[in-house]
């Protein structure tokens, strides 16, 4: 490969890379694994281009990334079956002062959506992500996942039903989400149990992912009053070295807890209809890079 072609290929891949990472992340729920898949794709692209010039770098790479992400997810599912306690996706963090148009992760890949996608099979998840999130045709998705277009339609339809049943509305206005979370955090800081319960859906759930490496609830906490009391307990256990910092978690207001300057916990909130439906604590150190 001559220098001009190497530079051209590198530039084309760099332009495609943000979308490739979003696709892999939506399929895997792990940014670190998504970045590994996309990095591996680059080497495959170089080798393929040496054999025969790749005309559509993004299209070629998207197929390779989606296939490898689906394979990685299959093996990851086996590991997650023996995971100590609940498994939550790896959050993507950015400062809240960033304007909305600078959030690098597509808002459609919200944390709440990633949690729901865990209920899908790898094939269902890949078909739904590629078609419903990223607008690929069923024919292109079929070529990617190695199924017929009719089979892919069925996979996407089943996934769509699971997503609609498993998630509250996730297209909440950013300002409404912020207002609800800010009021909830203020009530928690003030120890106001009644106010907390009033802001929680009666069927609210709180999940904590410690991965066996950090203290965490081994089972989800369910019900508005139980979740509210758990939150007050967390606030009571805050130590002088702990600092709560507002942070965009997958594009929506959440909280990062720092312990003497080191990130210790990330909290994601799912808001719908003016109420909190989910609160997720991510405490596994490997997910808090």
C-alpha positions as CSV (number, residue, x, y, z in Angstrom):
1,X,0.0,0.0,0.0
2,X,1.5,3.3,-1.0
3,X,1.6,6.4,1.2
4,X,-1.2,8.2,-0.6
5,X,-3.5,5.2,-0.3
6,X,-2.6,4.7,3.4
7,X,-3.5,8.3,4.1
8,X,-6.7,8.1,2.2
9,X,-7.8,4.9,3.9
10,X,-6.9,6.3,7.3
11,X,-8.9,9.5,6.7
12,X,-11.9,7.6,5.5
13,X,-11.8,5.3,8.6
14,X,-11.3,8.2,11.0
15,X,-14.5,9.8,9.5
16,X,-16.4,6.6,9.9
17,X,-15.1,5.7,13.3
18,X,-17.6,7.7,15.5
19,X,-20.6,5.9,13.9
20,X,-18.8,2.5,14.1
21,X,-18.2,3.0,17.8
22,X,-21.9,4.0,18.4
23,X,-23.0,0.8,16.6
24,X,-20.7,-1.5,18.5
25,X,-21.6,0.2,21.8
26,X,-25.3,-0.1,21.2
27,X,-24.8,-3.8,20.4
28,X,-22.5,-4.5,23.3
29,X,-23.4,-2.1,26.1
30,X,-19.6,-1.8,26.8
31,X,-17.6,1.2,25.4
32,X,-14.3,-0.5,26.1
33,X,-15.4,-3.6,24.1
34,X,-16.8,-1.4,21.4
35,X,-13.5,0.4,21.0
36,X,-11.6,-2.9,20.8
37,X,-14.0,-4.2,18.1
38,X,-13.5,-1.0,16.1
39,X,-9.7,-1.0,16.5
40,X,-9.6,-4.6,15.3
41,X,-11.7,-3.7,12.3
42,X,-9.0,-1.2,11.2
43,X,-6.4,-3.9,10.9
44,X,-8.9,-6.1,9.0
45,X,-9.6,-3.2,6.7
46,X,-6.0,-2.6,5.9
47,X,-5.5,-6.3,5.1
48,X,-8.6,-6.4,2.9
49,X,-7.6,-3.2,1.1
50,X,-4.2,-4.7,0.2
51,X,-5.9,-7.6,-1.5
52,X,-8.5,-5.6,-3.3
53,X,-9.3,-1.8,-2.9
54,X,-12.2,-1.2,-0.6
55,X,-14.4,1.3,-2.3
56,X,-16.9,2.0,0.5
57,X,-14.9,2.1,3.7
58,X,-17.7,3.0,6.0
59,X,-20.1,0.4,4.6
60,X,-17.5,-2.4,4.6
61,X,-16.4,-1.5,8.1
62,X,-20.0,-1.3,9.4
63,X,-20.6,-4.9,8.4
64,X,-17.4,-6.1,10.0
65,X,-17.9,-4.2,13.2
66,X,-21.6,-5.4,13.6
67,X,-20.6,-9.0,13.0
68,X,-17.7,-9.0,15.4
69,X,-19.8,-7.1,18.0
70,X,-22.5,-9.7,17.8
71,X,-19.9,-12.5,18.2
72,X,-18.4,-10.7,21.2
73,X,-21.9,-10.3,22.7
74,X,-22.6,-14.0,22.5
75,X,-19.5,-14.8,24.5
76,X,-20.2,-11.9,26.9
77,X,-23.7,-13.3,27.6
78,X,-22.1,-16.5,28.9
79,X,-19.9,-14.5,31.3
80,X,-22.8,-12.3,32.4
81,X,-24.8,-15.3,33.5
82,X,-22.4,-15.9,36.3
83,X,-21.8,-12.2,37.0
84,X,-21.9,-11.3,40.8
85,X,-25.1,-9.4,41.1
86,X,-26.9,-7.3,38.4
87,X,-25.0,-6.5,35.2
88,X,-25.4,-2.9,34.0
89,X,-24.0,-1.3,30.8
90,X,-20.8,0.7,30.8
91,X,-21.8,4.4,31.0
92,X,-20.4,7.1,28.7
93,X,-19.7,10.3,30.6
94,X,-19.2,13.9,29.5
95,X,-19.3,17.3,31.4
96,X,-22.7,18.8,31.8
97,X,-21.5,22.2,30.6
98,X,-21.0,20.7,27.1
99,X,-23.7,22.0,24.8
100,X,-26.1,19.4,23.5
101,X,-24.6,19.4,20.0
102,X,-21.2,18.4,21.4
103,X,-22.3,15.2,23.1
104,X,-20.4,12.7,21.1
105,X,-22.6,9.7,21.8
106,X,-25.9,9.5,19.8
107,X,-28.7,10.3,22.2
108,X,-30.7,7.3,20.9
109,X,-28.2,5.1,22.8
110,X,-29.4,6.2,26.2
111,X,-28.5,4.3,29.3
112,X,-32.2,3.3,29.9
113,X,-32.4,1.9,26.4
114,X,-29.1,-0.1,26.8
115,X,-30.6,-1.7,30.0
116,X,-33.7,-2.8,28.1
117,X,-31.6,-4.2,25.2
118,X,-30.0,-6.7,27.6
119,X,-33.3,-8.6,27.4
120,X,-32.8,-9.4,23.7
121,X,-30.8,-12.2,22.1
122,X,-27.6,-11.1,20.3
123,X,-29.3,-11.6,16.9
124,X,-32.4,-9.6,17.9
125,X,-30.3,-6.9,19.4
126,X,-28.1,-6.5,16.4
127,X,-31.0,-6.5,14.0
128,X,-32.9,-3.9,16.0
129,X,-29.8,-1.7,16.5
130,X,-28.9,-1.7,12.8
131,X,-32.4,-1.2,11.5
132,X,-34.3,0.8,14.1
133,X,-31.4,2.9,15.5
134,X,-29.1,3.3,12.5
135,X,-31.5,3.0,9.6
136,X,-30.0,0.1,7.7
137,X,-32.4,-1.7,5.3
138,X,-33.5,-5.2,6.1
139,X,-31.5,-6.4,3.1
140,X,-28.3,-4.9,4.4
141,X,-28.9,-6.1,7.9
142,X,-29.5,-9.6,6.5
143,X,-26.2,-9.6,4.8
144,X,-24.5,-8.4,8.0
145,X,-26.0,-10.9,10.4
146,X,-26.1,-13.9,8.0
147,X,-29.9,-14.3,7.9
148,X,-32.6,-13.8,5.3
149,X,-34.4,-10.4,5.1
150,X,-37.6,-12.2,6.2
151,X,-35.8,-13.6,9.3
152,X,-34.3,-10.2,10.1
153,X,-37.7,-8.6,9.9
154,X,-39.0,-11.1,12.5
155,X,-35.9,-10.5,14.7
156,X,-36.5,-6.8,14.6
157,X,-40.2,-7.1,15.2
158,X,-39.6,-9.3,18.3
159,X,-37.0,-6.9,19.6
160,X,-39.3,-3.9,19.0
161,X,-42.0,-5.6,21.2
162,X,-39.5,-6.3,23.9
163,X,-38.2,-2.7,23.9
164,X,-41.7,-1.2,23.9
165,X,-42.8,-3.4,26.8
166,X,-39.6,-3.1,28.8
167,X,-38.9,0.7,28.8
168,X,-40.9,3.8,29.7
169,X,-40.8,6.6,27.2
170,X,-37.1,7.3,26.8
171,X,-37.4,10.3,24.5
172,X,-37.9,12.6,27.5
173,X,-37.1,16.3,27.0
174,X,-33.6,17.0,28.2
175,X,-34.8,20.0,30.3
176,X,-37.6,18.0,32.0
177,X,-35.2,15.2,32.8
178,X,-32.8,17.7,34.4
179,X,-35.5,19.3,36.4
180,X,-36.8,16.1,37.8
181,X,-33.3,14.8,38.7
182,X,-32.2,18.1,40.3
183,X,-35.4,18.1,42.5
184,X,-34.8,14.5,43.4
185,X,-31.2,15.1,44.4
186,X,-32.1,18.1,46.4
187,X,-34.7,16.1,48.3
188,X,-32.2,13.3,48.9
189,X,-29.6,15.8,50.2
190,X,-32.3,17.3,52.6
191,X,-33.4,13.9,53.9
192,X,-37.0,14.4,52.7
193,X,-38.4,10.9,52.4
194,X,-41.9,12.1,51.5
195,X,-40.7,14.3,48.6
196,X,-38.5,11.4,47.3
197,X,-41.4,9.0,47.3
198,X,-43.6,11.5,45.5
199,X,-41.1,11.8,42.6
200,X,-40.7,8.1,42.2
201,X,-42.9,5.8,40.1
202,X,-44.7,3.3,42.4
203,X,-42.9,0.5,40.6
204,X,-39.5,2.2,40.5
205,X,-36.4,0.1,40.6
206,X,-32.9,0.8,41.8
207,X,-30.1,-1.4,40.5
208,X,-26.5,-1.5,41.7
209,X,-23.6,-3.0,39.7
210,X,-20.4,-3.7,41.8
211,X,-19.1,-6.6,39.7
212,X,-17.9,-8.3,42.8
213,X,-15.2,-5.6,43.1
214,X,-17.2,-2.8,44.9
215,X,-19.9,-2.9,47.5
216,X,-23.3,-3.0,45.9
217,X,-26.8,-4.3,46.4
218,X,-26.9,-7.9,45.1
219,X,-30.6,-7.6,44.2
220,X,-32.6,-4.7,42.7
221,X,-34.5,-2.5,45.1
222,X,-38.1,-2.2,44.1
223,X,-40.9,0.1,45.0
224,X,-41.0,3.9,45.5
225,X,-40.6,3.9,49.3
226,X,-37.9,1.2,49.3
227,X,-35.9,3.1,46.7
228,X,-36.3,6.4,48.5
229,X,-35.1,4.9,51.8
230,X,-32.1,3.3,50.0
231,X,-31.2,6.7,48.5
232,X,-31.4,8.3,52.0
233,X,-29.1,5.6,53.3
234,X,-26.6,6.3,50.6
235,X,-26.6,10.0,51.4
236,X,-26.1,9.2,55.1
237,X,-23.1,7.2,54.3
238,X,-21.4,9.9,52.3
239,X,-17.9,10.7,53.8
240,X,-16.0,14.0,53.8
241,X,-13.8,12.9,50.8
242,X,-16.8,12.1,48.7
243,X,-17.9,14.8,46.1
244,X,-21.1,14.6,44.0
245,X,-20.6,16.1,40.5
246,X,-23.4,16.5,37.9
247,X,-22.4,14.6,34.8
248,X,-24.0,13.7,31.5
249,X,-24.5,10.0,31.5
250,X,-25.1,8.9,27.9
251,X,-26.3,12.5,27.2
252,X,-28.7,12.9,30.2
253,X,-28.1,14.4,33.6
254,X,-26.7,11.9,36.1
255,X,-24.2,12.0,38.9
256,X,-20.5,11.0,39.3
257,X,-19.3,10.4,42.9
258,X,-15.6,11.1,43.4
259,X,-13.7,9.6,46.4
260,X,-10.7,11.8,47.0
261,X,-10.5,12.7,43.4
262,X,-11.1,9.2,42.0
263,X,-14.4,8.3,40.4
264,X,-16.2,5.8,42.6
265,X,-19.7,5.6,41.4
266,X,-21.9,6.8,38.4
267,X,-25.6,7.2,38.9
268,X,-28.0,7.1,35.9
269,X,-31.6,8.2,36.2
270,X,-34.5,7.2,33.9
271,X,-37.4,9.8,33.8
272,X,-40.8,9.4,32.2
273,X,-44.0,11.3,32.8
274,X,-42.3,13.5,35.3
275,X,-41.4,10.6,37.5
276,X,-38.2,8.5,38.1
277,X,-38.7,5.0,36.9
278,X,-35.1,3.7,37.3
279,X,-32.0,4.6,39.2
280,X,-28.8,2.7,38.3
281,X,-25.6,2.7,40.3
282,X,-22.5,1.7,38.3
283,X,-19.7,0.9,40.8
284,X,-17.6,-1.7,39.0
285,X,-14.1,0.0,38.6
286,X,-13.6,-1.5,35.1
287,X,-16.7,0.4,33.9
288,X,-15.5,3.8,35.3
289,X,-12.5,4.5,33.3
